[in-house]
């Protein structure tokens, strides 16, 4: 499916009856792909199944990184 081969003549001729699919389908595909990515990456069991490993328990989130200049001014170092 080449959208330019459909959108170009549709714009020139003024016929927009079938153009909606070329505008809606990429956005819908992006949203479905983002949802699937979030589901797979958020579940250790699914990720372990896809990688062929045993599921592990959740890891604690890492601390937020410090700014470059804050390391030198930190009293802990």
Buried (B, 14 or more C-beta within 10 A) or exposed (E): EEBEEBBEEBEEEEEEEEBEEBEEEEEEEEEEEEEEEEEEEEEBEEBEEEEEEEEEEEEEEEEEEEEEEEEEEEEEE
